[in-house]
Amino acid sequence: MRNEATIEAQRRELMQLLASFEFMPILLLLPDTLTVYWASEGAARLLGYSREQLQQTTLYELAVAERTELEARLAPSELPSTLTLTVRLANGEEHTLRGVAQQLPEHQLLCIGHVDITDLYLPYVLVRDVANIPPQQTGLALLRHYARSLSKTLGTAHVYIGRIVDVNRVEGVIYAVGGELLPPPNYSLRGTPCADVVTRGVCMFPQGVQALFPEDEMLREARIESYIGTPLRDPLGRVIGIFWIADTKPTPNYPTLVELFQVLAVRFSHELLRDQAEAEAQLLREQLLQAQKMESIGRMAGGLAHDFNNMLTAILGYVELAQGALPENSPAQSFLKNAITAIEKASSIARQLMTLARQQPMQLQLVNLNQVVREALQLARTWMPASIQLQTFLADNLWLVEADPAQLGQVLQNLLLNARDAMMQTGGVITIETQNTVLDTDYARTHYDVVPGEYVLLMVSDTGAGMSPEVQARIFEPFFTTKPPEQGTGLGLSVVYSVVKQLGGHIWVYSEEGRGTTFKIYLPRAYERAPMRPQETLATAPLPRGSETVLVVEDEPSVLEVATEVLRQHGYTVLSAASPGDALRIAQEYHDPIHLLITDVVMPVMSGRELADYILRLHPQIRVLYVSGYTENTIVHQGILEEGIHFLPKPYTPAQLLRKVREVLESEPSA
């Protein structure tokens, strides 16, 4: 047997031979302990250690694999073999090495020659794992599979997919850590690497990301070291979301990995858009089902009303015959008169049922809604209590509609009765308004029964008790009422709905508990002589753009999202706030000029008027635009706002918002 001195001499000869191959990554290991006996300069450079440091360590310390797995792969019976090994570099990054491991019996050494294949191997593994996702998965289900698979493959990675709600807020959609799905957090973009992604595109921070973004609490709490993120875009290139992976260890900075992220981002964008389209389709399906339910109930009510009318006709006939058969001074005459009064009331209900079924014949003619309002108010003043004030704001040059004036009068009477009942105990103000308006394709896209075009708008607002969302969802159902049994049949608003639909119109309701309700009825414009203006002319009208900074305050998330996105797409810098408190914080922290405040009038804790007063102290030159489901005349004349303010009523279209914003910005600053 050779002695140690002989073996060592042979090893030195081998070192001299390998001196010519210093540039190649080669490790010589002692087989028993897998201690590094010698490392080439190429191996030291690749692993990030000095040669002296490497010769003081073992392969167990370098490799990420478990000890038993490593020993099994390097067992003499398995050699020589091709070896793929994940190692941890001196800077903490994990790289994948591939090479050949073979024994050198004469030198009692194990030789491993290797190259770094991380640039190709990591993307390959990621693609391989996500390729096993079932093809029938789409939308959010597919994104969950992707996130879970990616985070499991990367081990300690955080995988996140979110929607951009506005220029400074992300709403979580999918979040996975270590292969497990967790509740996705929402967060502000300001001070995070995601802000760079939204403005610059795909970004990669291989290490030290906490130091680069010290304000990001999420990075600090999760002990994140590296980050790579990419924006998700719609077909027009607009940023709709964000996809990022963050890890507690450094990430190799390879172009292939960035390219893979961009490929995945295209698929993720499609699935986010698919989910949004499915949500909109579901909304339209619900609207259609509601309309079909109303149609079915209407047909049933029409059948009942037909039979009911026949019976009432017979009863009325018998009562009148009885009247004629009795002396006029008979005590029974008063009973029969009361019976006739009751029959007339029952006939009124039957007529309402016929209207509900859209079987009540209409005498259509060209009608000016202003005249209908004036006639309805003459009657309403006879039964309206003194504690309730009636006021009107009727537009000049109002377009005509094709309708039955009697039916429209019934619609207005029903709305006034409901408004009166909502304020019977407290008193208040009922406001009736008319105006010309246009409903565009953006509005029609989420309202299946709306045809884009020109409409005449009739609004009835009250300052009553308002409605909860649950009640508001059912107000047009026949026989649904919140009134005591002796005070209502539950048919009034059902009749309103049916008449409006029969005329090809659209009805919209805005209500806040404790503050009141507004009904908006849109009836198609009737053209007496002039032909209808082509829709293409409306759609292609250029919309104004701007570059100013706008602060939008709205407590309804969907409205806030739409307003923010519309303004951002047309050049504005948008700061958004979901509450007055958020708006005040943004106004205090934002040191550049804010040119316009857009605020809802009615919000929790603080009104839009109060909020504007506070923000004007911080930004004296700011202009203010108020929006509300109430109408301008309603909120001005109730003392909520002052005369001369800038106001935009809900629902508004993107075009109406953009034109109004431009108008306000070009006006004098708010006082």
Secondary structure as a PSIPRED ss2 file (coil, helix, strand):
# PSIPRED VFORMAT (PSIPRED V4.0)

   1 M C   1.000  0.000  0.000
   2 R C   1.000  0.000  0.000
   3 N C   1.000  0.000  0.000
   4 E H   0.000  1.000  0.000
   5 A H   0.000  1.000  0.000
   6 T H   0.000  1.000  0.000
   7 I H   0.000  1.000  0.000
   8 E H   0.000  1.000  0.000
   9 A H   0.000  1.000  0.000
  10 Q H   0.000  1.000  0.000
  11 R H   0.000  1.000  0.000
  12 R H   0.000  1.000  0.000
  13 E H   0.000  1.000  0.000
  14 L H   0.000  1.000  0.000
  15 M H   0.000  1.000  0.000
  16 Q H   0.000  1.000  0.000
  17 L H   0.000  1.000  0.000
  18 L H   0.000  1.000  0.000
  19 A H   0.000  1.000  0.000
  20 S H   0.000  1.000  0.000
  21 F H   0.000  1.000  0.000
  22 E C   1.000  0.000  0.000
  23 F C   1.000  0.000  0.000
  24 M C   1.000  0.000  0.000
  25 P C   1.000  0.000  0.000
  26 I E   0.000  0.000  1.000
  27 L E   0.000  0.000  1.000
  28 L E   0.000  0.000  1.000
  29 L E   0.000  0.000  1.000
  30 L E   0.000  0.000  1.000
  31 P C   1.000  0.000  0.000
  32 D C   1.000  0.000  0.000
  33 T C   1.000  0.000  0.000
  34 L C   1.000  0.000  0.000
  35 T E   0.000  0.000  1.000
  36 V E   0.000  0.000  1.000
  37 Y E   0.000  0.000  1.000
  38 W E   0.000  0.000  1.000
  39 A E   0.000  0.000  1.000
  40 S C   1.000  0.000  0.000
  41 E H   0.000  1.000  0.000
  42 G H   0.000  1.000  0.000
  43 A H   0.000  1.000  0.000
  44 A H   0.000  1.000  0.000
  45 R H   0.000  1.000  0.000
  46 L H   0.000  1.000  0.000
  47 L H   0.000  1.000  0.000
  48 G C   1.000  0.000  0.000
  49 Y C   1.000  0.000  0.000
  50 S C   1.000  0.000  0.000
  51 R H   0.000  1.000  0.000
  52 E H   0.000  1.000  0.000
  53 Q H   0.000  1.000  0.000
  54 L H   0.000  1.000  0.000
  55 Q C   1.000  0.000  0.000
  56 Q C   1.000  0.000  0.000
  57 T C   1.000  0.000  0.000
  58 T E   0.000  0.000  1.000
  59 L H   0.000  1.000  0.000
  60 Y H   0.000  1.000  0.000
  61 E H   0.000  1.000  0.000
  62 L H   0.000  1.000  0.000
  63 A E   0.000  0.000  1.000
  64 V C   1.000  0.000  0.000
  65 A C   1.000  0.000  0.000
  66 E C   1.000  0.000  0.000
  67 R H   0.000  1.000  0.000
  68 T H   0.000  1.000  0.000
  69 E H   0.000  1.000  0.000
  70 L H   0.000  1.000  0.000
  71 E H   0.000  1.000  0.000
  72 A H   0.000  1.000  0.000
  73 R H   0.000  1.000  0.000
  74 L C   1.000  0.000  0.000
  75 A C   1.000  0.000  0.000
  76 P H   0.000  1.000  0.000
  77 S H   0.000  1.000  0.000
  78 E H   0.000  1.000  0.000
  79 L C   1.000  0.000  0.000
  80 P C   1.000  0.000  0.000
  81 S E   0.000  0.000  1.000
  82 T E   0.000  0.000  1.000
  83 L E   0.000  0.000  1.000
  84 T E   0.000  0.000  1.000
  85 L E   0.000  0.000  1.000
  86 T E   0.000  0.000  1.000
  87 V E   0.000  0.000  1.000
  88 R E   0.000  0.000  1.000
  89 L C   1.000  0.000  0.000
  90 A C   1.000  0.000  0.000
  91 N C   1.000  0.000  0.000
  92 G C   1.000  0.000  0.000
  93 E C   1.000  0.000  0.000
  94 E E   0.000  0.000  1.000
  95 H E   0.000  0.000  1.000
  96 T E   0.000  0.000  1.000
  97 L E   0.000  0.000  1.000
  98 R E   0.000  0.000  1.000
  99 G E   0.000  0.000  1.000
 100 V E   0.000  0.000  1.000
 101 A E   0.000  0.000  1.000
 102 Q E   0.000  0.000  1.000
 103 Q E   0.000  0.000  1.000
 104 L E   0.000  0.000  1.000
 105 P C   1.000  0.000  0.000
 106 E C   1.000  0.000  0.000
 107 H C   1.000  0.000  0.000
 108 Q C   1.000  0.000  0.000
 109 L E   0.000  0.000  1.000
 110 L E   0.000  0.000  1.000
 111 C E   0.000  0.000  1.000
 112 I E   0.000  0.000  1.000
 113 G E   0.000  0.000  1.000
 114 H E   0.000  0.000  1.000
 115 V E   0.000  0.000  1.000
 116 D E   0.000  0.000  1.000
 117 I C   1.000  0.000  0.000
 118 T H   0.000  1.000  0.000
 119 D H   0.000  1.000  0.000
 120 L H   0.000  1.000  0.000
 121 Y H   0.000  1.000  0.000
 122 L H   0.000  1.000  0.000
 123 P H   0.000  1.000  0.000
 124 Y H   0.000  1.000  0.000
 125 V H   0.000  1.000  0.000
 126 L H   0.000  1.000  0.000
 127 V H   0.000  1.000  0.000
 128 R H   0.000  1.000  0.000
 129 D H   0.000  1.000  0.000
 130 V H   0.000  1.000  0.000
 131 A C   1.000  0.000  0.000
 132 N C   1.000  0.000  0.000
 133 I C   1.000  0.000  0.000
 134 P C   1.000  0.000  0.000
 135 P C   1.000  0.000  0.000
 136 Q C   1.000  0.000  0.000
 137 Q C   1.000  0.000  0.000
 138 T C   1.000  0.000  0.000
 139 G H   0.000  1.000  0.000
 140 L H   0.000  1.000  0.000
 141 A H   0.000  1.000  0.000
 142 L H   0.000  1.000  0.000
 143 L H   0.000  1.000  0.000
 144 R H   0.000  1.000  0.000
 145 H H   0.000  1.000  0.000
 146 Y H   0.000  1.000  0.000
 147 A H   0.000  1.000  0.000
 148 R H   0.000  1.000  0.000
 149 S H   0.000  1.000  0.000
 150 L H   0.000  1.000  0.000
 151 S H   0.000  1.000  0.000
 152 K H   0.000  1.000  0.000
 153 T H   0.000  1.000  0.000
 154 L H   0.000  1.000  0.000
 155 G C   1.000  0.000  0.000
 156 T C   1.000  0.000  0.000
 157 A C   1.000  0.000  0.000
 158 H E   0.000  0.000  1.000
 159 V E   0.000  0.000  1.000
 160 Y E   0.000  0.000  1.000
 161 I E   0.000  0.000  1.000
 162 G E   0.000  0.000  1.000
 163 R E   0.000  0.000  1.000
 164 I E   0.000  0.000  1.000
 165 V E   0.000  0.000  1.000
 166 D E   0.000  0.000  1.000
 167 V C   1.000  0.000  0.000
 168 N C   1.000  0.000  0.000
 169 R E   0.000  0.000  1.000
 170 V E   0.000  0.000  1.000
 171 E E   0.000  0.000  1.000
 172 G E   0.000  0.000  1.000
 173 V E   0.000  0.000  1.000
 174 I E   0.000  0.000  1.000
 175 Y E   0.000  0.000  1.000
 176 A E   0.000  0.000  1.000
 177 V E   0.000  0.000  1.000
 178 G C   1.000  0.000  0.000
 179 G C   1.000  0.000  0.000
 180 E E   0.000  0.000  1.000
 181 L E   0.000  0.000  1.000
 182 L C   1.000  0.000  0.000
 183 P C   1.000  0.000  0.000
 184 P C   1.000  0.000  0.000
 185 P C   1.000  0.000  0.000
 186 N C   1.000  0.000  0.000
 187 Y E   0.000  0.000  1.000
 188 S E   0.000  0.000  1.000
 189 L C   1.000  0.000  0.000
 190 R C   1.000  0.000  0.000
 191 G C   1.000  0.000  0.000
 192 T C   1.000  0.000  0.000
 193 P H   0.000  1.000  0.000
 194 C H   0.000  1.000  0.000
 195 A H   0.000  1.000  0.000
 196 D H   0.000  1.000  0.000
 197 V H   0.000  1.000  0.000
 198 V H   0.000  1.000  0.000
 199 T H   0.000  1.000  0.000
 200 R H   0.000  1.000  0.000
 201 G C   1.000  0.000  0.000
 202 V C   1.000  0.000  0.000
 203 C E   0.000  0.000  1.000
 204 M E   0.000  0.000  1.000
 205 F E   0.000  0.000  1.000
 206 P C   1.000  0.000  0.000
 207 Q C   1.000  0.000  0.000
 208 G C   1.000  0.000  0.000
 209 V H   0.000  1.000  0.000
 210 Q H   0.000  1.000  0.000
 211 A H   0.000  1.000  0.000
 212 L H   0.000  1.000  0.000
 213 F C   1.000  0.000  0.000
 214 P C   1.000  0.000  0.000
 215 E C   1.000  0.000  0.000
 216 D C   1.000  0.000  0.000
 217 E H   0.000  1.000  0.000
 218 M H   0.000  1.000  0.000
 219 L H   0.000  1.000  0.000
 220 R H   0.000  1.000  0.000
 221 E H   0.000  1.000  0.000
 222 A H   0.000  1.000  0.000
 223 R C   1.000  0.000  0.000
 224 I C   1.000  0.000  0.000
 225 E C   1.000  0.000  0.000
 226 S E   0.000  0.000  1.000
 227 Y E   0.000  0.000  1.000
 228 I E   0.000  0.000  1.000
 229 G E   0.000  0.000  1.000
 230 T E   0.000  0.000  1.000
 231 P E   0.000  0.000  1.000
 232 L E   0.000  0.000  1.000
 233 R E   0.000  0.000  1.000
 234 D C   1.000  0.000  0.000
 235 P C   1.000  0.000  0.000
 236 L C   1.000  0.000  0.000
 237 G C   1.000  0.000  0.000
 238 R C   1.000  0.000  0.000
 239 V E   0.000  0.000  1.000
 240 I E   0.000  0.000  1.000
 241 G E   0.000  0.000  1.000
 242 I E   0.000  0.000  1.000
 243 F E   0.000  0.000  1.000
 244 W E   0.000  0.000  1.000
 245 I E   0.000  0.000  1.000
 246 A E   0.000  0.000  1.000
 247 D E   0.000  0.000  1.000
 248 T C   1.000  0.000  0.000
 249 K C   1.000  0.000  0.000
 250 P C   1.000  0.000  0.000
 251 T C   1.000  0.000  0.000
 252 P C   1.000  0.000  0.000
 253 N C   1.000  0.000  0.000
 254 Y C   1.000  0.000  0.000
 255 P H   0.000  1.000  0.000
 256 T H   0.000  1.000  0.000
 257 L H   0.000  1.000  0.000
 258 V H   0.000  1.000  0.000
 259 E H   0.000  1.000  0.000
 260 L H   0.000  1.000  0.000
 261 F H   0.000  1.000  0.000
 262 Q H   0.000  1.000  0.000
 263 V H   0.000  1.000  0.000
 264 L H   0.000  1.000  0.000
 265 A H   0.000  1.000  0.000
 266 V H   0.000  1.000  0.000
 267 R H   0.000  1.000  0.000
 268 F H   0.000  1.000  0.000
 269 S H   0.000  1.000  0.000
 270 H H   0.000  1.000  0.000
 271 E H   0.000  1.000  0.000
 272 L H   0.000  1.000  0.000
 273 L H   0.000  1.000  0.000
 274 R H   0.000  1.000  0.000
 275 D H   0.000  1.000  0.000
 276 Q H   0.000  1.000  0.000
 277 A H   0.000  1.000  0.000
 278 E H   0.000  1.000  0.000
 279 A H   0.000  1.000  0.000
 280 E H   0.000  1.000  0.000
 281 A H   0.000  1.000  0.000
 282 Q H   0.000  1.000  0.000
 283 L H   0.000  1.000  0.000
 284 L H   0.000  1.000  0.000
 285 R H   0.000  1.000  0.000
 286 E H   0.000  1.000  0.000
 287 Q H   0.000  1.000  0.000
 288 L H   0.000  1.000  0.000
 289 L H   0.000  1.000  0.000
 290 Q H   0.000  1.000  0.000
 291 A H   0.000  1.000  0.000
 292 Q H   0.000  1.000  0.000
 293 K H   0.000  1.000  0.000
 294 M H   0.000  1.000  0.000
 295 E H   0.000  1.000  0.000
 296 S H   0.000  1.000  0.000
 297 I H   0.000  1.000  0.000
 298 G H   0.000  1.000  0.000
 299 R H   0.000  1.000  0.000
 300 M H   0.000  1.000  0.000
 301 A H   0.000  1.000  0.000
 302 G H   0.000  1.000  0.000
 303 G H   0.000  1.000  0.000
 304 L H   0.000  1.000  0.000
 305 A H   0.000  1.000  0.000
 306 H H   0.000  1.000  0.000
 307 D H   0.000  1.000  0.000
 308 F H   0.000  1.000  0.000
 309 N H   0.000  1.000  0.000
 310 N H   0.000  1.000  0.000
 311 M H   0.000  1.000  0.000
 312 L H   0.000  1.000  0.000
 313 T H   0.000  1.000  0.000
 314 A H   0.000  1.000  0.000
 315 I H   0.000  1.000  0.000
 316 L H   0.000  1.000  0.000
 317 G H   0.000  1.000  0.000
 318 Y H   0.000  1.000  0.000
 319 V H   0.000  1.000  0.000
 320 E H   0.000  1.000  0.000
 321 L H   0.000  1.000  0.000
 322 A H   0.000  1.000  0.000
 323 Q H   0.000  1.000  0.000
 324 G H   0.000  1.000  0.000
 325 A H   0.000  1.000  0.000
 326 L C   1.000  0.000  0.000
 327 P C   1.000  0.000  0.000
 328 E C   1.000  0.000  0.000
 329 N C   1.000  0.000  0.000
 330 S C   1.000  0.000  0.000
 331 P C   1.000  0.000  0.000
 332 A H   0.000  1.000  0.000
 333 Q H   0.000  1.000  0.000
 334 S H   0.000  1.000  0.000
 335 F H   0.000  1.000  0.000
 336 L H   0.000  1.000  0.000
 337 K H   0.000  1.000  0.000
 338 N H   0.000  1.000  0.000
 339 A H   0.000  1.000  0.000
 340 I H   0.000  1.000  0.000
 341 T H   0.000  1.000  0.000
 342 A H   0.000  1.000  0.000
 343 I H   0.000  1.000  0.000
 344 E H   0.000  1.000  0.000
 345 K H   0.000  1.000  0.000
 346 A H   0.000  1.000  0.000
 347 S H   0.000  1.000  0.000
 348 S H   0.000  1.000  0.000
 349 I H   0.000  1.000  0.000
 350 A H   0.000  1.000  0.000
 351 R H   0.000  1.000  0.000
 352 Q H   0.000  1.000  0.000
 353 L H   0.000  1.000  0.000
 354 M H   0.000  1.000  0.000
 355 T H   0.000  1.000  0.000
 356 L H   0.000  1.000  0.000
 357 A C   1.000  0.000  0.000
 358 R C   1.000  0.000  0.000
 359 Q C   1.000  0.000  0.000
 360 Q C   1.000  0.000  0.000
 361 P C   1.000  0.000  0.000
 362 M C   1.000  0.000  0.000
 363 Q C   1.000  0.000  0.000
 364 L C   1.000  0.000  0.000
 365 Q E   0.000  0.000  1.000
 366 L E   0.000  0.000  1.000
 367 V E   0.000  0.000  1.000
 368 N C   1.000  0.000  0.000
 369 L H   0.000  1.000  0.000
 370 N H   0.000  1.000  0.000
 371 Q H   0.000  1.000  0.000
 372 V H   0.000  1.000  0.000
 373 V H   0.000  1.000  0.000
 374 R H   0.000  1.000  0.000
 375 E H   0.000  1.000  0.000
 376 A H   0.000  1.000  0.000
 377 L H   0.000  1.000  0.000
 378 Q H   0.000  1.000  0.000
 379 L H   0.000  1.000  0.000
 380 A H   0.000  1.000  0.000
 381 R C   1.000  0.000  0.000
 382 T C   1.000  0.000  0.000
 383 W C   1.000  0.000  0.000
 384 M C   1.000  0.000  0.000
 385 P C   1.000  0.000  0.000
 386 A C   1.000  0.000  0.000
 387 S C   1.000  0.000  0.000
 388 I E   0.000  0.000  1.000
 389 Q E   0.000  0.000  1.000
 390 L E   0.000  0.000  1.000
 391 Q E   0.000  0.000  1.000
 392 T E   0.000  0.000  1.000
 393 F E   0.000  0.000  1.000
 394 L E   0.000  0.000  1.000
 395 A C   1.000  0.000  0.000
 396 D C   1.000  0.000  0.000
 397 N C   1.000  0.000  0.000
 398 L C   1.000  0.000  0.000
 399 W C   1.000  0.000  0.000
 400 L C   1.000  0.000  0.000
 401 V E   0.000  0.000  1.000
 402 E E   0.000  0.000  1.000
 403 A E   0.000  0.000  1.000
 404 D C   1.000  0.000  0.000
 405 P H   0.000  1.000  0.000
 406 A H   0.000  1.000  0.000
 407 Q H   0.000  1.000  0.000
 408 L H   0.000  1.000  0.000
 409 G H   0.000  1.000  0.000
 410 Q H   0.000  1.000  0.000
 411 V H   0.000  1.000  0.000
 412 L H   0.000  1.000  0.000
 413 Q H   0.000  1.000  0.000
 414 N H   0.000  1.000  0.000
 415 L H   0.000  1.000  0.000
 416 L H   0.000  1.000  0.000
 417 L H   0.000  1.000  0.000
 418 N H   0.000  1.000  0.000
 419 A H   0.000  1.000  0.000
 420 R H   0.000  1.000  0.000
 421 D H   0.000  1.000  0.000
 422 A H   0.000  1.000  0.000
 423 M C   1.000  0.000  0.000
 424 M C   1.000  0.000  0.000
 425 Q C   1.000  0.000  0.000
 426 T C   1.000  0.000  0.000
 427 G C   1.000  0.000  0.000
 428 G E   0.000  0.000  1.000
 429 V E   0.000  0.000  1.000
 430 I E   0.000  0.000  1.000
 431 T E   0.000  0.000  1.000
 432 I E   0.000  0.000  1.000
 433 E E   0.000  0.000  1.000
 434 T E   0.000  0.000  1.000
 435 Q E   0.000  0.000  1.000
 436 N E   0.000  0.000  1.000
 437 T E   0.000  0.000  1.000
 438 V E   0.000  0.000  1.000
 439 L E   0.000  0.000  1.000
 440 D C   1.000  0.000  0.000
 441 T H   0.000  1.000  0.000
 442 D H   0.000  1.000  0.000
 443 Y H   0.000  1.000  0.000
 444 A H   0.000  1.000  0.000
 445 R H   0.000  1.000  0.000
 446 T C   1.000  0.000  0.000
 447 H C   1.000  0.000  0.000
 448 Y C   1.000  0.000  0.000
 449 D C   1.000  0.000  0.000
 450 V C   1.000  0.000  0.000
 451 V C   1.000  0.000  0.000
 452 P C   1.000  0.000  0.000
 453 G E   0.000  0.000  1.000
 454 E E   0.000  0.000  1.000
 455 Y E   0.000  0.000  1.000
 456 V E   0.000  0.000  1.000
 457 L E   0.000  0.000  1.000
 458 L E   0.000  0.000  1.000
 459 M E   0.000  0.000  1.000
 460 V E   0.000  0.000  1.000
 461 S E   0.000  0.000  1.000
 462 D E   0.000  0.000  1.000
 463 T C   1.000  0.000  0.000
 464 G C   1.000  0.000  0.000
 465 A C   1.000  0.000  0.000
 466 G C   1.000  0.000  0.000
 467 M C   1.000  0.000  0.000
 468 S C   1.000  0.000  0.000
 469 P H   0.000  1.000  0.000
 470 E H   0.000  1.000  0.000
 471 V H   0.000  1.000  0.000
 472 Q H   0.000  1.000  0.000
 473 A C   1.000  0.000  0.000
 474 R C   1.000  0.000  0.000
 475 I C   1.000  0.000  0.000
 476 F C   1.000  0.000  0.000
 477 E C   1.000  0.000  0.000
 478 P C   1.000  0.000  0.000
 479 F C   1.000  0.000  0.000
 480 F C   1.000  0.000  0.000
 481 T C   1.000  0.000  0.000
 482 T C   1.000  0.000  0.000
 483 K C   1.000  0.000  0.000
 484 P C   1.000  0.000  0.000
 485 P H   0.000  1.000  0.000
 486 E H   0.000  1.000  0.000
 487 Q H   0.000  1.000  0.000
 488 G C   1.000  0.000  0.000
 489 T C   1.000  0.000  0.000
 490 G C   1.000  0.000  0.000
 491 L C   1.000  0.000  0.000
 492 G H   0.000  1.000  0.000
 493 L H   0.000  1.000  0.000
 494 S H   0.000  1.000  0.000
 495 V H   0.000  1.000  0.000
 496 V H   0.000  1.000  0.000
 497 Y H   0.000  1.000  0.000
 498 S H   0.000  1.000  0.000
 499 V H   0.000  1.000  0.000
 500 V H   0.000  1.000  0.000
 501 K H   0.000  1.000  0.000
 502 Q H   0.000  1.000  0.000
 503 L C   1.000  0.000  0.000
 504 G C   1.000  0.000  0.000
 505 G C   1.000  0.000  0.000
 506 H E   0.000  0.000  1.000
 507 I E   0.000  0.000  1.000
 508 W E   0.000  0.000  1.000
 509 V E   0.000  0.000  1.000
 510 Y E   0.000  0.000  1.000
 511 S E   0.000  0.000  1.000
 512 E E   0.000  0.000  1.000
 513 E C   1.000  0.000  0.000
 514 G C   1.000  0.000  0.000
 515 R C   1.000  0.000  0.000
 516 G E   0.000  0.000  1.000
 517 T E   0.000  0.000  1.000
 518 T E   0.000  0.000  1.000
 519 F E   0.000  0.000  1.000
 520 K E   0.000  0.000  1.000
 521 I E   0.000  0.000  1.000
 522 Y E   0.000  0.000  1.000
 523 L E   0.000  0.000  1.000
 524 P E   0.000  0.000  1.000
 525 R E   0.000  0.000  1.000
 526 A C   1.000  0.000  0.000
 527 Y C   1.000  0.000  0.000
 528 E C   1.000  0.000  0.000
 529 R C   1.000  0.000  0.000
 530 A C   1.000  0.000  0.000
 531 P C   1.000  0.000  0.000
 532 M C   1.000  0.000  0.000
 533 R C   1.000  0.000  0.000
 534 P C   1.000  0.000  0.000
 535 Q H   0.000  1.000  0.000
 536 E H   0.000  1.000  0.000
 537 T H   0.000  1.000  0.000
 538 L H   0.000  1.000  0.000
 539 A H   0.000  1.000  0.000
 540 T C   1.000  0.000  0.000
 541 A C   1.000  0.000  0.000
 542 P C   1.000  0.000  0.000
 543 L C   1.000  0.000  0.000
 544 P C   1.000  0.000  0.000
 545 R C   1.000  0.000  0.000
 546 G C   1.000  0.000  0.000
 547 S C   1.000  0.000  0.000
 548 E C   1.000  0.000  0.000
 549 T E   0.000  0.000  1.000
 550 V E   0.000  0.000  1.000
 551 L E   0.000  0.000  1.000
 552 V E   0.000  0.000  1.000
 553 V E   0.000  0.000  1.000
 554 E C   1.000  0.000  0.000
 555 D C   1.000  0.000  0.000
 556 E C   1.000  0.000  0.000
 557 P H   0.000  1.000  0.000
 558 S H   0.000  1.000  0.000
 559 V H   0.000  1.000  0.000
 560 L H   0.000  1.000  0.000
 561 E H   0.000  1.000  0.000
 562 V H   0.000  1.000  0.000
 563 A H   0.000  1.000  0.000
 564 T H   0.000  1.000  0.000
 565 E H   0.000  1.000  0.000
 566 V H   0.000  1.000  0.000
 567 L H   0.000  1.000  0.000
 568 R H   0.000  1.000  0.000
 569 Q H   0.000  1.000  0.000
 570 H C   1.000  0.000  0.000
 571 G C   1.000  0.000  0.000
 572 Y C   1.000  0.000  0.000
 573 T E   0.000  0.000  1.000
 574 V E   0.000  0.000  1.000
 575 L E   0.000  0.000  1.000
 576 S E   0.000  0.000  1.000
 577 A E   0.000  0.000  1.000
 578 A C   1.000  0.000  0.000
 579 S C   1.000  0.000  0.000
 580 P H   0.000  1.000  0.000
 581 G H   0.000  1.000  0.000
 582 D H   0.000  1.000  0.000
 583 A H   0.000  1.000  0.000
 584 L H   0.000  1.000  0.000
 585 R H   0.000  1.000  0.000
 586 I H   0.000  1.000  0.000
 587 A H   0.000  1.000  0.000
 588 Q H   0.000  1.000  0.000
 589 E H   0.000  1.000  0.000
 590 Y C   1.000  0.000  0.000
 591 H C   1.000  0.000  0.000
 592 D C   1.000  0.000  0.000
 593 P C   1.000  0.000  0.000
 594 I C   1.000  0.000  0.000
 595 H C   1.000  0.000  0.000
 596 L E   0.000  0.000  1.000
 597 L E   0.000  0.000  1.000
 598 I E   0.000  0.000  1.000
 599 T E   0.000  0.000  1.000
 600 D E   0.000  0.000  1.000
 601 V C   1.000  0.000  0.000
 602 V C   1.000  0.000  0.000
 603 M C   1.000  0.000  0.000
 604 P C   1.000  0.000  0.000
 605 V C   1.000  0.000  0.000
 606 M C   1.000  0.000  0.000
 607 S C   1.000  0.000  0.000
 608 G H   0.000  1.000  0.000
 609 R H   0.000  1.000  0.000
 610 E H   0.000  1.000  0.000
 611 L H   0.000  1.000  0.000
 612 A H   0.000  1.000  0.000
 613 D H   0.000  1.000  0.000
 614 Y H   0.000  1.000  0.000
 615 I H   0.000  1.000  0.000
 616 L H   0.000  1.000  0.000
 617 R H   0.000  1.000  0.000
 618 L H   0.000  1.000  0.000
 619 H C   1.000  0.000  0.000
 620 P C   1.000  0.000  0.000
 621 Q C   1.000  0.000  0.000
 622 I C   1.000  0.000  0.000
 623 R E   0.000  0.000  1.000
 624 V E   0.000  0.000  1.000
 625 L E   0.000  0.000  1.000
 626 Y E   0.000  0.000  1.000
 627 V E   0.000  0.000  1.000
 628 S E   0.000  0.000  1.000
 629 G C   1.000  0.000  0.000
 630 Y C   1.000  0.000  0.000
 631 T C   1.000  0.000  0.000
 632 E H   0.000  1.000  0.000
 633 N H   0.000  1.000  0.000
 634 T H   0.000  1.000  0.000
 635 I H   0.000  1.000  0.000
 636 V H   0.000  1.000  0.000
 637 H H   0.000  1.000  0.000
 638 Q C   1.000  0.000  0.000
 639 G C   1.000  0.000  0.000
 640 I C   1.000  0.000  0.000
 641 L C   1.000  0.000  0.000
 642 E C   1.000  0.000  0.000
 643 E C   1.000  0.000  0.000
 644 G C   1.000  0.000  0.000
 645 I C   1.000  0.000  0.000
 646 H E   0.000  0.000  1.000
 647 F E   0.000  0.000  1.000
 648 L E   0.000  0.000  1.000
 649 P E   0.000  0.000  1.000
 650 K C   1.000  0.000  0.000
 651 P C   1.000  0.000  0.000
 652 Y C   1.000  0.000  0.000
 653 T C   1.000  0.000  0.000
 654 P H   0.000  1.000  0.000
 655 A H   0.000  1.000  0.000
 656 Q H   0.000  1.000  0.000
 657 L H   0.000  1.000  0.000
 658 L H   0.000  1.000  0.000
 659 R H   0.000  1.000  0.000
 660 K H   0.000  1.000  0.000
 661 V H   0.000  1.000  0.000
 662 R H   0.000  1.000  0.000
 663 E H   0.000  1.000  0.000
 664 V H   0.000  1.000  0.000
 665 L H   0.000  1.000  0.000
 666 E C   1.000  0.000  0.000
 667 S C   1.000  0.000  0.000
 668 E C   1.000  0.000  0.000
 669 P C   1.000  0.000  0.000
 670 S C   1.000  0.000  0.000
 671 A C   1.000  0.000  0.000
